[in-house]
Amino acid sequence: MISQKLTQIKQGKLTAEQNISNFLNQIKTQDKEINAVLHLNPNALQQAKEIDKKPKKGKLAGLGVIIKSNINVKDLITNCASNTLKDYKATYNATVIEKLLAEDAIILGMANMDEFASGSSGETSAFKPTKNPKALDRIPGGSSSGSAASVSADFCDFALGSDTGGSIRNPASHCGVVGFKPTYGTVSRYGLIDLSMSLDQIGPLTKNTEDAELVYNIIKGKDKKDASSINIINPQKPTTNIKIGILNTNADPEIQKLIQEKIKTISQKNNYKTQDITLTYTNLGIQTYYPINYTEFFSGTRKFDGRKYGKKIEDSCGEEVLRRILGGQEISKAEYKGKYYRRALRAKKIIEQEFQDAFKKFDIIISPTVPRLPHKLKEKISLEDMYNYDALTVLANLAEIPAISIPAGTIENIPVGIQLMAKKGDDNFLLQVAKEFEKWK
């Protein structure tokens, strides 16, 4: 746990320099196989030495963090794993980076990812795919593939990713780590090279929920640089006698069985009440998500015209990025007057309302994180199957609610995650419940 390492550092039993040196050595010897980290911070060790000299250290003193390569870190290459921005060095820090640095965290490097966060497998990176550290012949999930793999492979104390439709939780599930997507707006998006502004949220990937909670409480909060950011202060809620809704899904039977067994064990030990639920509009999640994603991504990429940032994106990007640009361009045509985008936003509101109603009856809603096991690297699967990896995770983004994936066990030695969701703003309550689930492996 991060708290134990922090105690060691503050007591002088471990120096920040030793901690960072250990991680850098691990990355240099092991990452040739995994390809999780695109660029290392050349100043990481020197920064660690400076922190060791400080008489009063921050809440993350000497801890090493890997950052998804679509979150700006000043003077480090922030290329979104794309040839479009291949050598682009960020000129400023994202707000989340400023908050981490203020607490004496050390940026180890920038993580591999699906190009411009367009993907669910980690395979669309322009700089070769990331492998799953827990199953090297399998995908790690995406789009925060390198962030999840870095935590899973012990390359860092924690990582940051971004989640548009499951991009933190999906790879967390496949790589056997914790991935937390906060309530929309509770963490500033300033400095994030976004995929879809209505859906994106930055969040932590960690070894356990306690670590995720620590990082979240540091990076959250309203930011004057991000008009969509908010402060939410909810009273502490007890995690006893809670009612859990178990979402009916089309997940693979093996995964569904594992999740059901996990819920049964924990509910009996904690005296939780459970009930199966069916939400009418959950099957519209993917159909609602992609028109919004395509339209907003097309709009957001118009700045990559080859004049200010790198190359023209249409001339230098990969197949999936181009698909989304062309799809967004088509949806945005004047002849349609934005009707498909507006319809998708209306459907988003319907899904959001359905979850609000459900949380009047339930404290937590649970499902598998991903409905199927990760496919093998280079295995050809249909576009529909690829998009359906996010069928259960997009719902939280559309409803703007917090969601977390924690390890539930393994099938064929491959990690499987369980997803817990709570009502909007109940982030810390959700984290408390997730910690209860972690107690019973």
VEXDREN-2710 file (C-alpha; in Angstrom, 1 decimal):
% VEXDREN-2710
k/r/px/py/pz
1/MET/0.0/0.0/0.0
2/ILE/1.1/3.6/-0.7
3/SER/0.5/4.5/3.0
4/GLN/3.1/1.9/4.1
5/LYS/5.7/3.1/1.7
6/LEU/5.0/6.8/2.6
7/THR/5.7/5.9/6.3
8/GLN/9.0/4.2/5.3
9/ILE/10.0/7.3/3.4
10/LYS/9.1/9.7/6.1
11/GLN/10.9/7.5/8.7
12/GLY/14.0/7.4/6.6
13/LYS/13.8/3.6/6.1
14/LEU/13.4/4.2/2.3
15/THR/14.5/7.3/0.4
16/ALA/12.7/8.8/-2.5
17/GLU/15.8/8.3/-4.6
18/GLN/15.9/4.5/-3.8
19/ASN/12.2/4.2/-4.6
20/ILE/12.5/6.0/-7.9
21/SER/15.7/4.2/-8.8
22/ASN/14.0/0.8/-8.2
23/PHE/11.2/1.7/-10.5
24/LEU/13.5/3.0/-13.3
25/ASN/15.5/-0.1/-13.2
26/GLN/12.4/-2.2/-13.3
27/ILE/11.1/-0.3/-16.3
28/LYS/14.4/-0.5/-18.1
29/THR/14.8/-4.3/-17.6
30/GLN/11.1/-5.4/-18.0
31/ASP/9.4/-2.9/-20.2
32/LYS/11.0/-4.2/-23.4
33/GLU/8.6/-7.1/-23.2
34/ILE/5.5/-5.2/-22.1
35/ASN/5.9/-1.8/-23.9
36/ALA/3.9/0.1/-21.2
37/VAL/6.0/3.3/-21.0
38/LEU/6.7/5.5/-24.0
39/HIS/9.1/8.0/-22.5
40/LEU/10.9/8.3/-19.1
41/ASN/11.4/11.5/-17.2
42/PRO/15.2/12.2/-17.5
43/ASN/15.1/14.3/-14.3
44/ALA/13.2/11.8/-12.1
45/LEU/16.2/10.8/-10.0
46/GLN/17.4/14.3/-9.4
47/GLN/13.9/15.3/-8.4
48/ALA/13.8/12.4/-5.9
49/LYS/17.1/13.6/-4.4
50/GLU/15.6/17.1/-3.9
51/ILE/12.6/15.7/-2.2
52/ASP/14.9/13.7/0.2
53/LYS/16.4/17.0/1.2
54/LYS/13.1/18.6/2.2
55/PRO/12.5/18.8/5.9
56/LYS/8.7/18.7/5.4
57/LYS/7.4/16.4/2.7
58/GLY/4.1/16.2/0.9
59/LYS/1.3/13.6/1.1
60/LEU/2.9/11.7/-1.9
61/ALA/6.5/12.3/-0.9
62/GLY/8.9/10.3/-3.2
63/LEU/6.2/8.2/-4.8
64/GLY/6.6/7.4/-8.5
65/VAL/3.7/7.9/-11.0
66/ILE/3.2/7.0/-14.6
67/ILE/1.0/9.4/-16.6
68/LYS/-1.1/8.5/-19.6
69/SER/0.3/10.3/-22.7
70/ASN/-2.7/12.5/-23.3
71/ILE/-2.3/14.4/-20.0
72/ASN/0.1/17.3/-20.4
73/VAL/3.4/17.1/-18.3
74/LYS/5.6/20.1/-19.0
75/ASP/8.8/19.3/-21.0
76/LEU/7.9/15.7/-21.4
77/ILE/6.7/14.2/-24.7
78/THR/2.9/14.1/-24.6
79/ASN/2.1/12.5/-27.9
80/CYS/-1.2/10.6/-27.3
81/ALA/0.7/7.5/-28.8
82/SER/0.3/9.1/-32.2
83/ASN/2.6/10.0/-35.1
84/THR/0.7/13.2/-35.4
85/LEU/2.3/14.5/-32.1
86/LYS/5.3/12.2/-32.2
87/ASP/7.9/14.6/-30.8
88/TYR/5.5/17.1/-29.1
89/LYS/6.7/18.3/-25.7
90/ALA/4.1/19.8/-23.5
91/THR/4.5/23.4/-22.6
92/TYR/2.5/23.3/-19.4
93/ASN/1.3/21.0/-16.7
94/ALA/-2.3/19.7/-16.4
95/THR/-4.0/20.7/-13.2
96/VAL/-3.8/17.1/-11.9
97/ILE/-0.1/17.2/-12.5
98/GLU/0.3/20.4/-10.6
99/LYS/-1.6/18.8/-7.7
100/LEU/0.6/15.7/-7.7
101/LEU/3.8/17.7/-7.8
102/ALA/2.6/20.0/-5.0
103/GLU/2.5/16.8/-2.8
104/ASP/6.0/15.8/-3.9
105/ALA/5.0/12.9/-6.3
106/ILE/7.6/12.2/-9.0
107/ILE/6.6/11.7/-12.6
108/LEU/8.5/8.6/-13.8
109/GLY/7.3/8.8/-17.4
110/MET/4.5/8.8/-20.0
111/ALA/2.4/5.7/-20.6
112/ASN/1.5/4.0/-23.9
113/MET/-2.2/4.1/-24.9
114/ASP/-4.6/3.7/-27.7
115/GLU/-3.9/6.4/-30.2
116/PHE/-5.7/9.6/-29.1
117/ALA/-7.6/7.3/-26.6
118/SER/-9.4/5.8/-29.6
119/GLY/-9.6/2.1/-28.7
120/SER/-10.5/-0.5/-26.1
121/SER/-7.6/-2.9/-26.4
122/GLY/-4.3/-1.0/-26.3
123/GLU/-3.5/-2.1/-29.9
124/THR/-4.0/1.2/-31.8
125/SER/-0.9/2.9/-30.5
126/ALA/1.4/4.1/-33.2
127/PHE/4.3/2.8/-31.2
128/LYS/3.3/-0.9/-30.9
129/PRO/0.7/-2.3/-28.5
130/THR/1.1/-2.8/-24.8
131/LYS/1.1/-6.4/-23.5
132/ASN/-0.9/-7.6/-20.5
133/PRO/1.6/-8.2/-17.7
134/LYS/-0.7/-10.9/-16.2
135/ALA/-1.2/-12.7/-19.6
136/LEU/1.5/-11.6/-22.1
137/ASP/-0.3/-13.1/-25.1
138/ARG/-3.4/-11.0/-24.4
139/ILE/-4.4/-7.4/-24.8
140/PRO/-4.2/-5.2/-21.6
141/GLY/-7.4/-3.3/-22.5
142/GLY/-7.6/0.3/-23.4
143/SER/-7.4/3.1/-23.9
144/SER/-5.3/3.6/-20.7
145/SER/-3.3/0.4/-21.5
146/GLY/0.1/1.6/-20.5
147/SER/-1.2/3.1/-17.2
148/ALA/-2.9/-0.2/-16.1
149/ALA/0.0/-2.3/-17.3
150/SER/2.5/-0.1/-15.4
151/VAL/0.7/-0.6/-12.2
152/SER/0.3/-4.4/-12.8
153/ALA/4.0/-4.8/-13.7
154/ASP/5.2/-2.8/-10.6
155/PHE/6.6/0.0/-12.7
156/CYS/5.2/2.7/-10.4
157/ASP/3.3/3.4/-7.2
158/PHE/0.2/4.5/-9.1
159/ALA/-0.8/5.8/-12.5
160/LEU/-3.2/8.3/-14.0
161/GLY/-5.5/7.5/-16.9
162/SER/-8.5/9.0/-18.6
163/ASP/-11.9/7.4/-18.9
164/THR/-14.3/8.2/-21.7
165/GLY/-16.3/5.0/-21.8
166/GLY/-14.3/2.7/-19.6
167/SER/-10.8/3.5/-20.6
168/ILE/-9.6/3.3/-17.0
169/ARG/-11.8/0.4/-15.8
170/ASN/-11.5/-1.8/-18.9
171/PRO/-7.7/-2.2/-18.7
172/ALA/-7.8/-2.3/-14.9
173/SER/-10.1/-5.3/-15.1
174/HIS/-7.8/-7.1/-17.7
175/CYS/-4.6/-6.3/-15.8
176/GLY/-5.8/-7.2/-12.3
177/VAL/-5.6/-3.7/-10.8
178/VAL/-8.0/-1.1/-9.4
179/GLY/-9.3/1.6/-11.8
180/PHE/-11.5/4.5/-10.6
181/LYS/-13.5/6.8/-12.7
182/PRO/-14.8/9.7/-10.5
183/THR/-18.1/11.6/-10.9
184/TYR/-17.9/13.8/-14.0
185/GLY/-16.4/17.2/-13.2
186/THR/-14.9/16.3/-9.8
187/VAL/-11.4/16.1/-11.2
188/SER/-10.3/18.9/-13.5
189/ARG/-9.8/18.1/-17.2
190/TYR/-7.6/21.1/-17.8
191/GLY/-4.5/19.8/-19.6
192/LEU/-6.2/16.7/-20.9
193/ILE/-6.0/16.2/-24.7
194/ASP/-9.6/15.0/-24.7
195/LEU/-11.4/12.4/-26.7
196/SER/-14.9/13.5/-25.9
197/MET/-15.4/16.5/-23.7
198/SER/-18.9/15.5/-22.4
199/LEU/-17.6/12.1/-21.2
200/ASP/-13.9/12.3/-20.3
201/GLN/-12.7/12.0/-16.7
202/ILE/-9.2/11.7/-15.3
203/GLY/-8.7/9.1/-12.6
204/PRO/-6.2/6.8/-10.8
205/LEU/-5.1/3.3/-11.4
206/THR/-3.6/1.6/-8.3
207/LYS/-2.9/-1.7/-6.6
208/ASN/-5.8/-1.3/-4.2
209/THR/-8.8/0.9/-3.4
210/GLU/-7.1/2.6/-0.4
211/ASP/-4.4/3.9/-2.8
212/ALA/-7.0/5.1/-5.3
213/GLU/-8.8/7.0/-2.5
214/LEU/-5.6/8.7/-1.4
215/VAL/-4.8/9.9/-5.0
216/TYR/-8.4/10.9/-5.8
217/ASN/-8.6/13.1/-2.7
218/ILE/-5.5/14.9/-3.9
219/ILE/-6.5/15.5/-7.5
220/LYS/-10.2/16.2/-7.0
221/GLY/-11.7/19.7/-6.7
222/LYS/-13.0/22.7/-8.6
223/ASP/-10.5/24.3/-10.9
224/LYS/-11.0/27.8/-12.3
225/LYS/-9.3/26.7/-15.5
226/ASP/-12.0/24.1/-16.1
227/ALA/-15.6/25.4/-16.3
228/SER/-17.0/21.9/-16.0
229/SER/-15.2/21.1/-12.7
230/ILE/-17.2/21.0/-9.5
231/ASN/-16.8/20.6/-5.8
232/ILE/-18.9/17.9/-4.2
233/ILE/-19.0/17.5/-0.4
234/ASN/-21.2/14.7/0.8
235/PRO/-21.7/13.6/4.4
236/GLN/-20.0/10.4/5.4
237/LYS/-22.4/7.5/4.8
238/PRO/-22.3/4.1/6.6
239/THR/-21.3/1.1/4.6
240/THR/-23.5/-1.2/6.7
241/ASN/-27.0/-2.5/5.8
242/ILE/-26.6/-1.2/2.2
243/LYS/-28.7/-2.4/-0.7
244/ILE/-27.0/-3.7/-3.8
245/GLY/-28.6/-3.9/-7.3
246/ILE/-27.0/-6.7/-9.4
247/LEU/-27.3/-5.6/-13.0
248/ASN/-28.6/-8.2/-15.5
249/THR/-26.1/-8.3/-18.4
250/ASN/-25.1/-10.4/-21.4
251/ALA/-21.6/-11.0/-20.0
252/ASP/-20.0/-14.4/-20.7
253/PRO/-21.5/-17.0/-18.3
254/GLU/-18.1/-17.7/-16.7
255/ILE/-17.6/-14.1/-15.9
256/GLN/-21.2/-13.6/-14.6
257/LYS/-20.8/-16.7/-12.4
258/LEU/-17.5/-15.4/-10.9
259/ILE/-19.1/-12.0/-10.2
260/GLN/-22.2/-13.6/-8.6
261/GLU/-20.1/-15.7/-6.3
262/LYS/-18.1/-12.6/-5.2
263/ILE/-21.2/-10.7/-4.5
264/LYS/-22.8/-13.6/-2.6
265/THR/-19.7/-14.1/-0.4
266/ILE/-19.4/-10.4/0.5
267/SER/-23.1/-9.8/1.0
268/GLN/-23.4/-12.7/3.5
269/LYS/-20.3/-11.5/5.5
270/ASN/-21.4/-7.9/5.5
271/ASN/-25.2/-8.4/5.7
272/TYR/-25.8/-6.6/2.5
273/LYS/-29.2/-6.9/0.8
274/THR/-29.1/-7.8/-2.9
275/GLN/-31.5/-7.8/-5.7
276/ASP/-31.3/-8.5/-9.4
277/ILE/-32.2/-5.5/-11.5
278/THR/-32.8/-4.7/-15.2
279/LEU/-32.5/-1.2/-16.5
280/THR/-34.5/-0.6/-19.6
281/TYR/-32.1/1.6/-21.5
282/THR/-28.7/0.0/-20.7
283/ASN/-28.7/-1.7/-24.1
284/LEU/-28.6/1.7/-25.7
285/GLY/-25.3/2.6/-24.1
286/ILE/-23.0/1.8/-27.0
287/GLN/-25.4/3.3/-29.6
288/THR/-25.6/6.5/-27.5
289/TYR/-22.0/6.7/-26.7
290/TYR/-20.4/6.6/-30.2
291/PRO/-22.3/9.4/-31.9
292/ILE/-21.3/11.7/-29.0
293/ASN/-17.7/10.3/-29.1
294/TYR/-17.3/10.7/-32.9
295/THR/-18.8/14.2/-33.0
296/GLU/-16.8/15.6/-30.2
297/PHE/-13.6/13.9/-31.2
298/PHE/-14.0/15.3/-34.7
299/SER/-14.5/18.8/-33.3
300/GLY/-11.5/18.4/-30.9
301/THR/-9.1/17.3/-33.6
302/ARG/-9.6/20.3/-35.8
303/LYS/-6.6/22.0/-34.1
304/PHE/-4.3/19.2/-35.4
305/ASP/-4.1/20.8/-38.9
306/GLY/-0.3/20.7/-39.2
307/ARG/0.2/24.4/-38.5
308/LYS/0.7/24.5/-34.7
309/TYR/0.8/20.9/-33.4
310/GLY/2.8/18.3/-35.3
311/LYS/1.4/16.9/-38.5
312/LYS/-2.1/17.1/-40.0
313/ILE/-4.0/14.4/-38.2
314/GLU/-5.8/12.9/-41.2
315/ASP/-2.4/12.4/-42.9
316/SER/-0.6/10.8/-40.0
317/CYS/-3.1/8.9/-37.8
318/GLY/-4.1/5.3/-37.6
319/GLU/-7.2/3.5/-38.9
320/GLU/-9.3/3.8/-35.7
321/VAL/-8.6/7.5/-35.3
322/LEU/-9.4/8.2/-38.9
323/ARG/-12.7/6.1/-38.6
324/ARG/-13.8/8.3/-35.7
325/ILE/-12.8/11.6/-37.5
326/LEU/-14.7/10.6/-40.7
327/GLY/-17.7/9.4/-38.6
328/GLY/-17.8/12.6/-36.7
329/GLN/-17.4/14.6/-39.9
330/GLU/-20.3/12.8/-41.4
331/ILE/-22.6/13.3/-38.3
332/SER/-21.6/17.0/-38.2
333/LYS/-22.6/17.7/-41.8
334/ALA/-24.8/20.8/-42.1
335/GLU/-27.5/18.8/-43.9
336/TYR/-28.1/16.9/-40.7
337/LYS/-28.2/20.0/-38.6
338/GLY/-26.7/18.1/-35.7
339/LYS/-29.8/15.9/-35.3
340/TYR/-27.9/12.6/-34.6
341/TYR/-25.7/14.3/-32.0
342/ARG/-28.7/15.9/-30.3
343/ARG/-30.6/12.5/-30.3
344/ALA/-27.6/10.9/-28.6
345/LEU/-27.6/13.6/-26.0
346/ARG/-31.3/13.1/-25.4
347/ALA/-30.6/9.3/-25.0
348/LYS/-27.8/10.2/-22.6
349/LYS/-30.2/12.1/-20.4
350/ILE/-32.7/9.2/-20.4
351/ILE/-29.9/6.8/-19.2
352/GLU/-28.8/9.4/-16.6
353/GLN/-32.4/9.7/-15.3
354/GLU/-32.8/5.9/-15.2
355/PHE/-29.7/5.6/-13.0
356/GLN/-30.9/8.4/-10.8
357/ASP/-34.2/6.5/-10.2
358/ALA/-32.3/3.3/-9.6
359/PHE/-30.2/4.9/-6.9
360/LYS/-33.4/5.8/-5.0
361/LYS/-33.8/2.1/-4.4
362/PHE/-30.1/0.9/-4.3
363/ASP/-26.9/2.3/-2.7
364/ILE/-24.6/0.5/-5.1
365/ILE/-25.2/-1.1/-8.6
366/ILE/-22.8/-3.9/-9.6
367/SER/-21.9/-5.6/-12.8
368/PRO/-18.9/-7.3/-14.4
369/THR/-16.5/-4.6/-15.6
370/VAL/-16.0/-6.1/-19.0
371/PRO/-18.4/-8.7/-20.5
372/ARG/-15.7/-11.0/-22.0
373/LEU/-12.1/-12.0/-21.5
374/PRO/-9.4/-10.1/-23.4
375/HIS/-8.6/-11.4/-26.8
376/LYS/-5.1/-12.5/-27.9
377/LEU/-2.8/-9.9/-29.4
378/LYS/-3.1/-9.7/-33.2
379/GLU/-6.3/-11.8/-33.0
380/LYS/-8.8/-10.3/-35.5
381/ILE/-12.1/-9.5/-33.9
382/SER/-15.1/-7.6/-35.4
383/LEU/-15.5/-3.9/-34.8
384/GLU/-18.8/-4.6/-33.0
385/ASP/-17.0/-7.0/-30.6
386/MET/-14.3/-4.5/-30.0
387/TYR/-16.8/-1.7/-29.2
388/ASN/-18.8/-4.1/-27.0
389/TYR/-15.8/-4.4/-24.6
390/ASP/-17.2/-1.1/-23.2
391/ALA/-20.8/-2.1/-23.1
392/LEU/-21.0/-2.1/-19.3
393/THR/-18.6/0.7/-18.6
394/VAL/-20.0/3.4/-20.9
395/LEU/-23.1/3.6/-18.7
396/ALA/-21.3/5.4/-15.9
397/ASN/-19.9/8.0/-18.3
398/LEU/-23.2/8.6/-19.9
399/ALA/-24.9/8.9/-16.4
400/GLU/-21.9/11.0/-15.1
401/ILE/-21.7/8.8/-12.0
402/PRO/-18.6/7.4/-10.2
403/ALA/-17.6/3.8/-11.0
404/ILE/-14.7/1.6/-10.0
405/SER/-13.3/-1.7/-11.2
406/ILE/-11.6/-4.0/-8.6
407/PRO/-10.2/-7.5/-9.1
408/ALA/-12.8/-10.2/-8.6
409/GLY/-10.6/-13.2/-9.4
410/THR/-9.3/-15.0/-12.5
411/ILE/-10.6/-17.2/-15.3
412/GLU/-8.0/-19.3/-17.1
413/ASN/-5.4/-17.3/-15.1
414/ILE/-6.7/-14.1/-16.7
415/PRO/-7.8/-11.3/-14.3
416/VAL/-11.5/-10.4/-14.2
417/GLY/-12.9/-7.2/-12.7
418/ILE/-16.1/-6.4/-10.8
419/GLN/-17.6/-2.9/-11.4
420/LEU/-19.3/-1.0/-8.6
421/MET/-21.3/2.2/-9.4
422/ALA/-22.8/4.8/-7.0
423/LYS/-25.0/7.9/-7.5
424/LYS/-23.5/11.1/-8.7
425/GLY/-21.2/12.6/-6.1
426/ASP/-21.0/9.5/-3.9
427/ASP/-17.4/8.9/-4.8
428/ASN/-16.0/8.5/-1.3
429/PHE/-18.9/6.3/-0.3
430/LEU/-18.2/4.1/-3.4
431/LEU/-14.5/3.8/-2.4
432/GLN/-15.5/2.8/1.1
433/VAL/-17.7/0.0/-0.2
434/ALA/-15.0/-1.1/-2.7
435/LYS/-12.6/-1.5/0.3
436/GLU/-15.2/-3.8/1.9
437/PHE/-15.2/-5.9/-1.2
438/GLU/-11.4/-6.1/-1.3
439/LYS/-11.3/-7.7/2.2
440/TRP/-12.8/-10.9/0.9
441/LYS/-10.5/-12.2/-1.9
END
